[in-house]
Amino acid sequence: MAKGGFRGGMPGGMGNLMAQAQKMQRQIEEAQNEIKLMRITGTAGGEQVKLTLGGDHVIYGLEISPEVIDPEDPELLADLVMAAYNQANEQLEKTSEEKLGGITGGVKLPF
């Protein structure tokens, strides 16, 4: 074995690799905080139902047009609310993937 230990190490050394990992971790944490503060609006029924979803998946607003409130058909209103939520959630997931994908190079991390 050559004097001085292993010489075929990674370019830039282990310290550089650790610094890059820490930088990426900080960027991910910043992006996650930005995502939590986001507000996405989903709509359904020709915008008769509007739902505002936060990046933390909490509903922050719900507007329902009186025209879609039919006591004879409560399932319709439930369907519209779910559709608005699903639309907002889909957009939130897409936006989150774009923000985090730019940092991780498209590698999906378990958050």
GROMACS elastic network, one bead per residue, 0.5 to 0.9 nm:
[ bonds ]
;  ai    aj funct       b0    kb
    1     4     6  0.87386   500
    1     5     6  0.72678   500
    1     6     6  0.80498   500
    2     5     6  0.62383   500
    2     6     6  0.74152   500
    2     7     6  0.81635   500
    3     6     6  0.84643   500
    4     7     6  0.78004   500
    6     9     6  0.67577   500
    8    11     6  0.87209   500
    9    12     6  0.85652   500
    9    13     6  0.67781   500
    9    14     6  0.82884   500
   10    13     6  0.54402   500
   10    14     6  0.69898   500
   10    17     6  0.86045   500
   11    14     6  0.83559   500
   11    16     6  0.86397   500
   11    17     6  0.89140   500
   12    15     6  0.75791   500
   12    16     6  0.55799   500
   12    17     6  0.72657   500
   13    16     6  0.55564   500
   13    17     6  0.66381   500
   13    18     6  0.89502   500
   14    17     6  0.50261   500
   14    18     6  0.61864   500
   14    19     6  0.86143   500
   15    18     6  0.51356   500
   15    19     6  0.61870   500
   15    20     6  0.86674   500
   16    19     6  0.50558   500
   16    20     6  0.62136   500
   16    21     6  0.86462   500
   17    20     6  0.51508   500
   17    21     6  0.62421   500
   17    22     6  0.86970   500
   18    21     6  0.50197   500
   18    22     6  0.61535   500
   18    23     6  0.85455   500
   19    22     6  0.51284   500
   19    23     6  0.61210   500
   19    24     6  0.86011   500
   20    23     6  0.50518   500
   20    24     6  0.61589   500
   20    25     6  0.85682   500
   21    24     6  0.50876   500
   21    25     6  0.61209   500
   21    26     6  0.87031   500
   22    26     6  0.62564   500
   22    27     6  0.86452   500
   23    26     6  0.51823   500
   23    27     6  0.62695   500
   23    28     6  0.86656   500
   24    27     6  0.50242   500
   24    28     6  0.60980   500
   24    29     6  0.85912   500
   24   103     6  0.68196   500
   24   104     6  0.75145   500
   25    28     6  0.50986   500
   25    29     6  0.62007   500
   25    30     6  0.86507   500
   26    29     6  0.51145   500
   26    30     6  0.61841   500
   26    31     6  0.86082   500
   27    30     6  0.51045   500
   27    31     6  0.61341   500
   27    32     6  0.85591   500
   27   100     6  0.86640   500
   27   103     6  0.69286   500
   28    31     6  0.50664   500
   28    32     6  0.60670   500
   28    33     6  0.85910   500
   28    99     6  0.87979   500
   28   100     6  0.65255   500
   28   103     6  0.68365   500
   28   104     6  0.81143   500
   29    32     6  0.50458   500
   29    33     6  0.62052   500
   29    34     6  0.86526   500
   30    33     6  0.51260   500
   30    34     6  0.62456   500
   30    35     6  0.86331   500
   31    34     6  0.50078   500
   31    35     6  0.61075   500
   31    36     6  0.86508   500
   31    96     6  0.83248   500
   31    99     6  0.65493   500
   31   100     6  0.66237   500
   31   103     6  0.87430   500
   32    35     6  0.50025   500
   32    36     6  0.62246   500
   32    37     6  0.88160   500
   32    55     6  0.87182   500
   32    96     6  0.80884   500
   32    99     6  0.86463   500
   32   100     6  0.79342   500
   33    36     6  0.51306   500
   33    37     6  0.65515   500
   33    38     6  0.89513   500
   33    55     6  0.88199   500
   34    37     6  0.52911   500
   34    38     6  0.64936   500
   34    55     6  0.81660   500
   35    38     6  0.51567   500
   35    39     6  0.85722   500
   35    54     6  0.82207   500
   35    55     6  0.50054   500
   35    56     6  0.75251   500
   35    92     6  0.83077   500
   35    95     6  0.82806   500
   35    96     6  0.65144   500
   35    99     6  0.83196   500
   36    39     6  0.83653   500
   36    54     6  0.65212   500
   36    57     6  0.81965   500
   37    54     6  0.66299   500
   37    55     6  0.58284   500
   37    56     6  0.75074   500
   38    53     6  0.81934   500
   38    54     6  0.55610   500
   38    56     6  0.81943   500
   38    92     6  0.83641   500
   39    52     6  0.62771   500
   39    53     6  0.55651   500
   39    55     6  0.62817   500
   39    60     6  0.80552   500
   39    92     6  0.84631   500
   40    51     6  0.81752   500
   40    52     6  0.55291   500
   40    53     6  0.51892   500
   40    54     6  0.63337   500
   40    55     6  0.76966   500
   40    88     6  0.56998   500
   40    89     6  0.79304   500
   40    91     6  0.72777   500
   40    92     6  0.65841   500
   41    50     6  0.65649   500
   41    51     6  0.54663   500
   41    53     6  0.61775   500
   41    54     6  0.88378   500
   41    61     6  0.87141   500
   41    84     6  0.79325   500
   41    85     6  0.83569   500
   41    87     6  0.81338   500
   41    88     6  0.55124   500
   41    89     6  0.89486   500
   41    91     6  0.87582   500
   42    47     6  0.85507   500
   42    49     6  0.82310   500
   42    50     6  0.57792   500
   42    51     6  0.52584   500
   42    52     6  0.64380   500
   42    53     6  0.76899   500
   42    83     6  0.79716   500
   42    85     6  0.59936   500
   42    86     6  0.74595   500
   42    87     6  0.50823   500
   42    89     6  0.78473   500
   42    91     6  0.82664   500
   43    46     6  0.72766   500
   43    47     6  0.50229   500
   43    48     6  0.72754   500
   43    49     6  0.55186   500
   43    51     6  0.63261   500
   43    52     6  0.88601   500
   43    80     6  0.82034   500
   43    81     6  0.82935   500
   43    83     6  0.73952   500
   43    85     6  0.77755   500
   43    87     6  0.69937   500
   43    88     6  0.76611   500
   44    47     6  0.51676   500
   44    48     6  0.62781   500
   44    49     6  0.52861   500
   44    50     6  0.67792   500
   44    51     6  0.88014   500
   44    79     6  0.89319   500
   44    80     6  0.55138   500
   44    81     6  0.72658   500
   44    82     6  0.86590   500
   44    83     6  0.59651   500
   44    84     6  0.50298   500
   44    85     6  0.88314   500
   44    87     6  0.82692   500
   45    48     6  0.52177   500
   45    49     6  0.63414   500
   45    68     6  0.83948   500
   45    80     6  0.63478   500
   45    83     6  0.87026   500
   45    84     6  0.86013   500
   46    49     6  0.77459   500
   47    50     6  0.60738   500
   47    64     6  0.88351   500
   47    65     6  0.84801   500
   47    84     6  0.88346   500
   48    63     6  0.77797   500
   48    64     6  0.59645   500
   48    65     6  0.50204   500
   48    66     6  0.83533   500
   48    67     6  0.78461   500
   48    68     6  0.70772   500
   48    80     6  0.84657   500
   49    62     6  0.73279   500
   49    63     6  0.56834   500
   49    65     6  0.63175   500
   49    68     6  0.82491   500
   49    77     6  0.85395   500
   49    80     6  0.65107   500
   49    81     6  0.65013   500
   49    84     6  0.67565   500
   50    61     6  0.78415   500
   50    62     6  0.56988   500
   50    63     6  0.50470   500
   50    64     6  0.66127   500
   50    65     6  0.87876   500
   50    81     6  0.79104   500
   50    84     6  0.63692   500
   50    85     6  0.85896   500
   51    59     6  0.71576   500
   51    60     6  0.77045   500
   51    61     6  0.55944   500
   51    63     6  0.64226   500
   51    64     6  0.86551   500
   51    81     6  0.74121   500
   51    84     6  0.58619   500
   51    85     6  0.62287   500
   51    88     6  0.74314   500
   52    58     6  0.86238   500
   52    59     6  0.58596   500
   52    60     6  0.53715   500
   52    62     6  0.63265   500
   52    63     6  0.87443   500
   52    84     6  0.87269   500
   52    85     6  0.79997   500
   52    88     6  0.72975   500
   53    56     6  0.80044   500
   53    57     6  0.60110   500
   53    58     6  0.58203   500
   53    60     6  0.57545   500
   53    61     6  0.72209   500
   53    85     6  0.73343   500
   53    88     6  0.62969   500
   53    89     6  0.71883   500
   53    92     6  0.82012   500
   54    57     6  0.51774   500
   54    58     6  0.52729   500
   54    59     6  0.61986   500
   54    60     6  0.64665   500
   54    89     6  0.89926   500
   54    92     6  0.82781   500
   55    58     6  0.73701   500
   55    89     6  0.88251   500
   55    92     6  0.66820   500
   55    93     6  0.88582   500
   55    96     6  0.84446   500
   56    59     6  0.88057   500
   57    89     6  0.76218   500
   57    92     6  0.86788   500
   59    62     6  0.75513   500
   59    85     6  0.84683   500
   62    81     6  0.84808   500
   64    67     6  0.83784   500
   64    68     6  0.73116   500
   64    69     6  0.78676   500
   64    77     6  0.87042   500
   64    81     6  0.85566   500
   65    68     6  0.59453   500
   65    69     6  0.73621   500
   66    69     6  0.53773   500
   66    70     6  0.84848   500
   67    70     6  0.75414   500
   68    76     6  0.77206   500
   68    77     6  0.63917   500
   68    80     6  0.88112   500
   69    72     6  0.88527   500
   69    73     6  0.79808   500
   69    74     6  0.73866   500
   69    76     6  0.84153   500
   69    77     6  0.64616   500
   70    73     6  0.52767   500
   70    74     6  0.62660   500
   70    76     6  0.80930   500
   70    77     6  0.77294   500
   71    74     6  0.58288   500
   72    75     6  0.88918   500
   73    76     6  0.57293   500
   73    77     6  0.74063   500
   74    77     6  0.53770   500
   74    78     6  0.63811   500
   74    79     6  0.87116   500
   75    79     6  0.60252   500
   75    80     6  0.85810   500
   76    79     6  0.50878   500
   76    80     6  0.62278   500
   76    81     6  0.87119   500
   77    80     6  0.50911   500
   77    81     6  0.62205   500
   77    82     6  0.86071   500
   78    81     6  0.52098   500
   78    82     6  0.61829   500
   78    83     6  0.85505   500
   79    82     6  0.51409   500
   79    83     6  0.60398   500
   79    84     6  0.86069   500
   80    83     6  0.50137   500
   80    84     6  0.61348   500
   80    85     6  0.85684   500
   81    84     6  0.51588   500
   81    85     6  0.61852   500
   81    86     6  0.85770   500
   82    85     6  0.50510   500
   82    86     6  0.60077   500
   82    87     6  0.85106   500
   83    86     6  0.50713   500
   83    87     6  0.61004   500
   83    88     6  0.86229   500
   84    87     6  0.51761   500
   84    88     6  0.62599   500
   84    89     6  0.85543   500
   85    88     6  0.51772   500
   85    89     6  0.59718   500
   85    90     6  0.84803   500
   86    89     6  0.50013   500
   86    90     6  0.59756   500
   86    91     6  0.85578   500
   87    90     6  0.52013   500
   87    91     6  0.63332   500
   87    92     6  0.86387   500
   88    91     6  0.51843   500
   88    92     6  0.61068   500
   88    93     6  0.86657   500
   89    93     6  0.61347   500
   89    94     6  0.85601   500
   90    93     6  0.51967   500
   90    94     6  0.62118   500
   90    95     6  0.86346   500
   91    94     6  0.50579   500
   91    95     6  0.60768   500
   91    96     6  0.84659   500
   92    95     6  0.51470   500
   92    96     6  0.60044   500
   92    97     6  0.85435   500
   93    96     6  0.50281   500
   93    97     6  0.60860   500
   93    98     6  0.85780   500
   94    97     6  0.51989   500
   94    98     6  0.62557   500
   94    99     6  0.87474   500
   95    98     6  0.50995   500
   95    99     6  0.62292   500
   95   100     6  0.86312   500
   96    99     6  0.51806   500
   96   100     6  0.60613   500
   96   101     6  0.80772   500
   97   100     6  0.52562   500
   97   101     6  0.54066   500
   97   102     6  0.82798   500
   97   106     6  0.81528   500
   97   108     6  0.82139   500
   98   101     6  0.50663   500
   98   102     6  0.62219   500
   98   103     6  0.89314   500
   98   106     6  0.84404   500
   99   102     6  0.56401   500
   99   103     6  0.71019   500
  100   103     6  0.52421   500
  100   104     6  0.61730   500
  100   105     6  0.82243   500
  100   106     6  0.77000   500
  100   107     6  0.88251   500
  100   108     6  0.83208   500
  100   109     6  0.88887   500
  101   104     6  0.50892   500
  101   105     6  0.53478   500
  101   107     6  0.66395   500
  101   108     6  0.73455   500
  102   105     6  0.54757   500
  102   106     6  0.66352   500
  103   106     6  0.77051   500
  103   107     6  0.89392   500
  104   107     6  0.54575   500
  104   108     6  0.74492   500
  104   109     6  0.80791   500
  105   108     6  0.87221   500
  108   111     6  0.87602   500
